[in-house]
Amino acid sequence: MKNMKYALLLSLFLLQIIALAQSNDSITSPKKVDDKLLLTIFLKHDQSMNLYEIEEIRTDQGFYENFPPEGVAVVNWFVVMGIGQMVVLELPASKLAAVNLAIERTAWKAFKTEIYPTYDLYPIVEDKLKNKSKVTY
């Protein structure tokens, strides 16, 4: 009888450990297949050069052939007057190094760059806004 109690307690203990391990797995590694992220890149103009000089460097370094790398999508690309260009990319996390290398190899000299991980806050604040109009391009 005493051995049965120990066996039962041991079984219950093991079940709790298994349940805890499974719940921790779902917290630490969600079953999310989509590992995409947004990346905002500022290509800041070097004002010691004019647009033609910047374009020549960019073309000579193969910018248009190598940016963005394969598997990376352009979400939008804007001119920010007084700063330069702002590019928002969507990419799998595994492509982050490829984007960085493409920038270093083909955009440096023509631009000073700043890169920021980005996320879309609009779905979170949309219901809170009094004016819900949104521009789509």
N, C-alpha and C positions, 0 to 999 in steps of 0.2 A: 504494500500500500504506500509506503514511504517513497519507494522508487518511482511509483506512478505519479505521485505529487511532483517530484523533482522533474520527471520527464515532461509533465504537463506544463510546469512553470518554465522549463527550458524551451519548450515549443512556443509558448506565448511570448517569451522574451525574444526568440528568433524572429517570430512574425512581426513584432514591433520594430525590430532593427531593419527588417526587409522593407516594411511600410515606410519607415523614416528615410531609408536610403532612396526609395522610389520618389518620395515627395521632394527630397533635396535635389534629385536629378531633374525633376520637372522645373524646379526653381532656377537652378544654375545652368541648365542647358535646355532651353525651350526648343520644342520641335518646330523651329522656324527655318524653313528652307531658304527663305529670302534673306540673304546677308548683304543686301544692297545698301549703299549709303550715298548721301549727297555730299559733294565737295564744291565749295565756292573758291574760285581762284581769281585773285586780282592780278592782272597784268598791268603794272603801273608804268606809265610812260616816263621815259627818261627825257626830260625837257631840254636836254642839251642837244638832242637830235630831233629833226623834223620827221613827219610821218613817212616820207619817202625813204629816209635812212633806216628807220625802224623796220619798214616793210622789206627792204633789201636784206637786212640781217636775218629777219625771220625766214625769208625765202631761201637764202643761202644755207641756213642751218637745217633746212628740211622740216620746218614747223608744220606746214600744211600736210605733208605726207605722213607725219608721225604723231600728230596730236589731233584728237585724242587717240590713245592706243586702241587696238582692236578689243571689242568687248565692253567699251566705255561709251555711254551715250551723252550727248549734249542736251541738257534740259533747256537752257537759254544762254544767250551770249549778248551782253549789253555793252554799250559805250557809256562810261560814267565820266561825264565831262569834268576835267580838272584832275582826274585820277588816271584813267586809262580804260581798260576793258575788264568786265566782270563776267566770268564764265562759271556756270553751274553745271556740274557733271553728275550723272548717276552711274554708279559702278559697284561691282561686287567688291567686298573688302579685299579679296585676294589680288585685285588689280591696282591697289593703292601704290605699290612700289613702281609699277609700270607708268602710272601717271606722273609720279615724282620724277622718274628718269626722263620721260618725254619733256617735261618742263625744263629740267636741268640741261638737257642736251640741245633743245631747240628754241627755248624762249629766253634763256639768260643771254645777256648782252643787249638784246632788244628791249627787255623789260626787267624791272625789279618785280619780284613775285611775292605774294602772300597767299597762303592756302589755309582754308578753314573747313573743318567738318561742319555740316549744315543739316538742319532738319526743318520740315514744314510745320510751322506752328499754326497755320491758318485753320486747319480742321479743329484744333483745340479751342481757339478763340472765336471762331465764326459765330457760334450761338450767343456769345457775350456782346458782340458788336451791335450797336444801334443801326449803323449803316452797313448792310450786308452785301453791297455791290462789290464785285471783284472783277478785275480786268483779266481777260484771257486773250492770249495772242495766237 
